[in-house]
Amino acid sequence: MSVTFEAKGTEYGVNGAAQGAGSPSVKPIWADDEELDYGPKVDISEVLDYGCSLC
């Protein structure tokens, strides 16, 4: 199941299935987690879970 979202006219792939189907990765716009100083990104599991719940 592909999970995508649209931001500023571009549809990004949240998961590998969406990216494999041609949607660009969210990595270029994925925000760093400011609470942690060593590089992890903010948790987007809620976006993935919500996308999966729509199917």
Short mmCIF file of the C-alpha atoms (twelve columns), coordinates in Angstrom:
data_MODEL
# 
_entry.id   MODEL 
# 
loop_
_atom_site.group_PDB 
_atom_site.id 
_atom_site.type_symbol 
_atom_site.label_atom_id 
_atom_site.label_alt_id 
_atom_site.label_comp_id 
_atom_site.label_asym_id 
_atom_site.label_seq_id 
_atom_site.Cartn_x 
_atom_site.Cartn_y 
_atom_site.Cartn_z 
_atom_site.pdbx_PDB_model_num 
ATOM 1  C CA . MET A 1  0.000  0.000  0.000  1 
ATOM 2  C CA . SER A 2  1.408  3.371  -1.030 1 
ATOM 3  C CA . VAL A 3  1.154  6.305  1.371  1 
ATOM 4  C CA . THR A 4  1.709  9.782  -0.026 1 
ATOM 5  C CA . PHE A 5  0.990  13.379 0.879  1 
ATOM 6  C CA . GLU A 6  1.093  16.597 -1.085 1 
ATOM 7  C CA . ALA A 7  3.084  19.676 -0.085 1 
ATOM 8  C CA . LYS A 8  3.433  22.763 -2.269 1 
ATOM 9  C CA . GLY A 9  2.240  20.902 -5.345 1 
ATOM 10 C CA . THR A 10 4.521  17.868 -4.993 1 
ATOM 11 C CA . GLU A 11 3.212  14.448 -3.967 1 
ATOM 12 C CA . TYR A 12 5.780  12.793 -1.702 1 
ATOM 13 C CA . GLY A 13 6.058  9.093  -0.919 1 
ATOM 14 C CA . VAL A 14 6.004  8.399  2.811  1 
ATOM 15 C CA . ASN A 15 6.843  4.711  2.452  1 
ATOM 16 C CA . GLY A 16 8.890  2.526  0.160  1 
ATOM 17 C CA . ALA A 17 5.856  1.349  -1.811 1 
ATOM 18 C CA . ALA A 18 4.980  4.927  -2.756 1 
ATOM 19 C CA . GLN A 19 8.561  5.778  -3.600 1 
ATOM 20 C CA . GLY A 20 8.844  2.585  -5.674 1 
ATOM 21 C CA . ALA A 21 5.740  3.687  -7.598 1 
ATOM 22 C CA . GLY A 22 7.491  6.929  -8.555 1 
ATOM 23 C CA . SER A 23 6.708  9.418  -5.798 1 
ATOM 24 C CA . PRO A 24 9.796  11.285 -4.592 1 
ATOM 25 C CA . SER A 25 11.089 10.606 -1.088 1 
ATOM 26 C CA . VAL A 26 10.155 12.868 1.825  1 
ATOM 27 C CA . LYS A 27 13.833 13.028 2.858  1 
ATOM 28 C CA . PRO A 28 14.554 16.445 1.286  1 
ATOM 29 C CA . ILE A 29 11.766 18.091 3.309  1 
ATOM 30 C CA . TRP A 30 11.810 15.855 6.409  1 
ATOM 31 C CA . ALA A 31 12.475 18.068 9.436  1 
ATOM 32 C CA . ASP A 32 15.184 17.337 11.977 1 
ATOM 33 C CA . ASP A 33 14.032 16.594 15.517 1 
ATOM 34 C CA . GLU A 34 15.128 19.731 17.371 1 
ATOM 35 C CA . GLU A 35 14.869 17.989 20.761 1 
ATOM 36 C CA . LEU A 36 17.719 15.674 19.797 1 
ATOM 37 C CA . ASP A 37 21.008 17.179 18.720 1 
ATOM 38 C CA . TYR A 38 22.515 14.232 16.879 1 
ATOM 39 C CA . GLY A 39 20.528 14.174 13.640 1 
ATOM 40 C CA . PRO A 40 17.347 12.086 13.855 1 
ATOM 41 C CA . LYS A 41 14.274 13.269 12.018 1 
ATOM 42 C CA . VAL A 42 10.871 14.011 13.528 1 
ATOM 43 C CA . ASP A 43 8.636  10.967 13.868 1 
ATOM 44 C CA . ILE A 44 6.257  10.657 10.915 1 
ATOM 45 C CA . SER A 45 4.747  7.333  11.946 1 
ATOM 46 C CA . GLU A 46 1.391  9.049  12.598 1 
ATOM 47 C CA . VAL A 47 1.315  10.190 8.963  1 
ATOM 48 C CA . LEU A 48 2.055  6.647  7.794  1 
ATOM 49 C CA . ASP A 49 -0.505 5.127  10.183 1 
ATOM 50 C CA . TYR A 50 -3.195 7.593  9.113  1 
ATOM 51 C CA . GLY A 51 -2.471 6.967  5.445  1 
ATOM 52 C CA . CYS A 52 -2.744 3.209  5.984  1 
ATOM 53 C CA . SER A 53 -6.046 3.632  7.847  1 
ATOM 54 C CA . LEU A 54 -7.625 5.212  4.769  1 
ATOM 55 C CA . CYS A 55 -7.281 2.009  2.727  1 
# 
